[in-house]
Amino acid sequence: MAHCPFDKLGDLRDCLDEVRSWPNVMESRPGIFYIRRVPFLHFHIDKTGRRWADIREGGDWGAEFDVPAGASQALKQRFLREARRRYVTVVK
């Protein structure tokens, strides 16, 4: 499955800005994040328009996290909490 085009992530700008501010996180391409050299976070979208995040958890990819286009502020906050929780498992 191909990555979600960056132009389809505009509604997550505030979330992505926060992720960019975390120590050791680098954005190799817009919307594709690494911790040091380890892939950490990226997004997918399918033909039906379903959008989700793949977020590493420890040494493996954790469960997909659905982040539909136009997600509510509450859902975006849940996404950030989950991404932060998983971030901690990767930087250990």
PALUMDREN-63969 format. One line per field, with one value per atom (N, C-alpha, C): residue in one letter; atom name; x, y, z. Coordinates in Angstrom, 2 decimals, m for minus. Layout:
# PALUMDREN-63969
timi <- c(a	...)
rolo <- c(CA	...)
x <- c(X	...)
y <- c(Y	...)
z <- c(Z	...)
This chain:
# PALUMDREN-63969
timi <- c(m	m	m	a	a	a	h	h	h	c	c	c	p	p	p	f	f	f	d	d	d	k	k	k	l	l	l	g	g	g	d	d	d	l	l	l	r	r	r	d	d	d	c	c	c	l	l	l	d	d	d	e	e	e	v	v	v	r	r	r	s	s	s	w	w	w	p	p	p	n	n	n	v	v	v	m	m	m	e	e	e	s	s	s	r	r	r	p	p	p	g	g	g	i	i	i	f	f	f	y	y	y	i	i	i	r	r	r	r	r	r	v	v	v	p	p	p	f	f	f	l	l	l	h	h	h	f	f	f	h	h	h	i	i	i	d	d	d	k	k	k	t	t	t	g	g	g	r	r	r	r	r	r	w	w	w	a	a	a	d	d	d	i	i	i	r	r	r	e	e	e	g	g	g	g	g	g	d	d	d	w	w	w	g	g	g	a	a	a	e	e	e	f	f	f	d	d	d	v	v	v	p	p	p	a	a	a	g	g	g	a	a	a	s	s	s	q	q	q	a	a	a	l	l	l	k	k	k	q	q	q	r	r	r	f	f	f	l	l	l	r	r	r	e	e	e	a	a	a	r	r	r	r	r	r	r	r	r	y	y	y	v	v	v	t	t	t	v	v	v	v	v	v	k	k	k)
rolo <- c(N	CA	C	N	CA	C	N	CA	C	N	CA	C	N	CA	C	N	CA	C	N	CA	C	N	CA	C	N	CA	C	N	CA	C	N	CA	C	N	CA	C	N	CA	C	N	CA	C	N	CA	C	N	CA	C	N	CA	C	N	CA	C	N	CA	C	N	CA	C	N	CA	C	N	CA	C	N	CA	C	N	CA	C	N	CA	C	N	CA	C	N	CA	C	N	CA	C	N	CA	C	N	CA	C	N	CA	C	N	CA	C	N	CA	C	N	CA	C	N	CA	C	N	CA	C	N	CA	C	N	CA	C	N	CA	C	N	CA	C	N	CA	C	N	CA	C	N	CA	C	N	CA	C	N	CA	C	N	CA	C	N	CA	C	N	CA	C	N	CA	C	N	CA	C	N	CA	C	N	CA	C	N	CA	C	N	CA	C	N	CA	C	N	CA	C	N	CA	C	N	CA	C	N	CA	C	N	CA	C	N	CA	C	N	CA	C	N	CA	C	N	CA	C	N	CA	C	N	CA	C	N	CA	C	N	CA	C	N	CA	C	N	CA	C	N	CA	C	N	CA	C	N	CA	C	N	CA	C	N	CA	C	N	CA	C	N	CA	C	N	CA	C	N	CA	C	N	CA	C	N	CA	C	N	CA	C	N	CA	C	N	CA	C	N	CA	C	N	CA	C	N	CA	C	N	CA	C	N	CA	C	N	CA	C	N	CA	C	N	CA	C)
x <- c(0.85	0.00	0.90	0.65	1.44	1.13	2.09	1.89	0.86	0.23	m0.75	m0.01	m0.47	0.17	0.10	1.16	1.25	0.10	m0.36	m1.44	m2.77	m2.84	m4.03	m3.89	m2.82	m2.57	m2.72	m3.21	m3.31	m4.10	m5.12	m5.93	m5.19	m4.05	m3.24	m2.01	m1.99	m0.82	m0.37	m1.31	m0.93	m0.35	m0.89	m0.35	1.06	1.24	2.56	3.59	3.19	4.10	4.56	3.65	4.05	5.03	4.73	5.63	7.02	7.08	8.37	9.19	8.51	9.21	9.80	9.48	9.96	11.44	12.22	13.65	13.92	14.94	15.42	14.48	13.40	12.48	12.94	13.04	13.33	12.30	12.01	11.03	11.79	11.90	12.69	12.03	10.73	9.91	8.67	7.97	6.79	5.82	5.55	4.62	5.20	6.50	7.17	8.27	8.11	8.97	9.82	11.02	11.97	12.40	12.77	13.47	14.89	15.80	17.16	17.06	17.43	17.32	16.22	15.38	14.31	12.99	12.34	11.03	10.07	9.33	8.47	7.00	6.71	5.33	5.16	4.11	3.72	2.23	1.66	0.23	m0.06	m1.22	m1.71	m3.14	m3.55	m4.94	m5.29	m6.49	m6.86	m7.84	m8.26	m9.12	m10.47	m10.89	m12.18	m12.06	m10.82	m10.59	m10.25	m10.22	m9.83	m8.36	m8.11	m6.75	m6.36	m5.13	m4.65	m3.16	m2.71	m1.30	m0.71	0.48	1.32	2.29	2.28	3.16	3.91	5.23	6.05	5.81	5.84	5.73	6.85	7.87	9.03	9.74	10.02	10.73	9.84	8.53	7.60	6.59	5.86	4.75	3.59	3.02	1.85	0.60	m0.53	m1.82	m2.03	m2.70	m3.03	m3.90	m3.73	m4.53	m5.30	m6.61	m7.45	m7.48	m7.18	m7.23	m7.94	m9.28	m9.99	m9.79	m9.93	m9.86	m10.91	m10.53	m11.46	m11.69	m10.72	m10.86	m11.14	m11.93	m12.25	m11.00	m11.06	m9.95	m9.71	m10.79	m10.65	m9.91	m10.23	m9.55	m8.09	m7.83	m6.44	m5.64	m6.25	m5.57	m5.31	m6.27	m6.05	m4.91	m4.87	m3.78	m2.44	m2.35	m1.09	m0.70	m1.66	m1.35	m0.81	m1.44	m0.99	0.38	0.59	1.89	2.98	2.68	3.65	3.96	2.91	3.11	4.04	3.80	4.64	6.03	6.13	7.44	8.35	7.80	8.58	9.10	8.33	8.78	9.90	10.02	11.07	12.36	12.28	13.49	14.20	13.60	14.24	15.56)
y <- c(m1.18	0.00	1.24	2.14	3.36	4.32	5.18	6.19	7.22	7.83	8.89	10.12	10.71	11.94	13.04	13.81	14.84	15.85	16.11	17.10	16.60	15.35	14.80	14.79	15.42	15.47	16.88	17.81	19.20	19.41	18.60	18.75	18.29	17.62	17.15	18.03	19.20	20.07	20.30	20.58	20.83	19.57	18.41	17.16	16.91	17.10	16.86	17.84	19.08	20.06	19.60	19.03	18.55	17.39	16.42	15.27	15.75	16.74	17.28	17.85	18.28	18.92	17.91	16.63	15.64	15.35	15.16	14.88	13.65	13.76	12.69	12.33	13.06	12.79	13.62	12.95	13.65	13.24	14.16	13.93	13.74	12.48	12.18	12.73	12.66	13.26	13.78	14.72	15.26	14.16	14.11	13.15	11.79	11.61	10.34	10.61	10.03	10.35	9.16	9.50	8.52	8.99	8.04	8.33	7.83	8.76	8.47	7.86	6.61	5.98	4.94	4.89	3.89	4.50	3.88	4.38	4.40	5.48	5.63	5.85	6.76	7.15	7.55	7.02	7.46	7.14	7.63	7.52	6.80	6.14	5.48	5.96	5.83	6.09	5.05	4.47	3.47	4.08	3.25	3.73	4.22	3.76	4.20	5.51	5.97	7.21	6.98	5.71	5.42	5.81	6.60	7.05	6.56	6.07	5.59	5.84	5.77	5.95	4.61	4.35	3.27	3.92	3.45	4.01	2.85	2.95	1.90	1.86	0.63	0.42	m0.53	m0.01	m0.83	m1.18	m2.48	m2.92	m3.26	m3.21	m3.59	m2.47	m2.64	m1.72	m2.11	m1.16	m1.40	m1.47	m1.55	m1.58	m0.28	m0.39	0.80	1.73	3.03	4.02	4.82	4.64	5.37	6.86	7.66	9.12	9.63	9.57	9.97	11.45	11.78	13.18	13.96	15.14	15.97	15.48	14.75	14.19	15.30	14.95	15.91	16.23	17.33	17.70	16.62	16.03	14.97	13.76	13.37	12.23	12.56	13.79	14.18	14.15	14.53	14.47	13.01	12.12	10.69	10.15	10.58	10.16	10.61	11.87	12.37	11.64	11.35	10.60	9.21	8.55	7.21	7.27	8.24	8.39	8.67	9.50	9.83	8.59	7.82	6.60	5.63	5.50	4.59	5.16	6.46	7.13	6.72	6.75	6.40	4.96	4.06	2.66	2.50	3.45	3.37	4.02	5.10	5.83	5.20	4.22	3.57	2.96)
z <- c(0.00	0.00	0.00	m0.90	m1.02	0.12	0.38	1.41	0.96	1.92	1.66	1.13	0.04	m0.45	0.61	0.70	1.72	1.61	0.39	0.25	0.84	1.21	1.86	3.39	3.90	5.35	5.92	5.13	5.57	6.84	7.05	8.26	9.52	9.33	10.47	10.72	10.12	10.20	11.65	12.55	13.95	14.60	14.28	14.82	14.29	13.00	12.40	12.94	13.17	13.76	15.14	15.92	17.23	17.12	16.25	16.07	15.66	14.77	14.33	15.49	16.55	17.67	18.66	18.53	19.48	19.24	20.31	20.16	19.28	18.45	17.58	16.44	16.25	15.13	13.94	12.80	11.56	10.52	9.64	8.59	7.29	6.85	5.65	4.39	4.35	3.31	4.01	3.41	4.10	4.53	5.84	6.40	6.72	6.54	6.81	7.84	9.02	10.15	10.59	11.00	11.54	12.93	13.76	15.01	14.79	14.77	14.33	12.94	12.76	11.43	11.36	12.36	12.43	11.95	10.95	10.53	11.71	11.86	13.03	12.67	11.77	11.51	10.05	9.44	8.10	7.93	6.86	6.64	5.32	5.29	4.09	3.83	2.58	2.21	1.14	1.24	0.24	m0.78	m1.69	m2.79	m2.30	m1.13	m0.59	0.18	0.39	1.13	2.60	3.04	4.42	4.60	5.64	5.93	7.32	7.43	8.71	8.84	10.09	10.40	10.79	10.28	10.79	11.76	12.99	14.03	14.66	14.65	15.24	16.74	17.26	18.70	19.09	19.76	20.05	18.75	18.57	17.37	16.20	16.37	15.31	15.06	13.96	13.69	14.57	15.25	16.08	15.22	15.89	15.19	14.42	13.28	12.49	13.33	13.12	13.83	12.79	12.75	11.78	12.12	11.10	11.22	9.97	9.96	8.75	8.42	7.15	6.73	7.50	7.94	8.70	10.11	10.66	12.01	13.02	14.01	15.07	15.88	16.60	17.48	18.53	19.03	20.04	19.46	18.23	17.61	17.34	16.91	16.67	17.97	19.07	20.37	20.77	20.50	20.78	19.92	18.65	17.77	18.34	18.77	19.32	20.61	21.46	22.69	22.35	21.39	21.00	20.34	19.46	18.81	19.85	20.83	21.88	22.73	23.05	23.84	23.09	21.80	21.01	20.80	20.65	20.51	21.67	22.87	24.07	23.97	23.36	23.24	22.24	21.33	20.30	20.77	21.51	21.90	23.10	23.74	24.90	24.54)
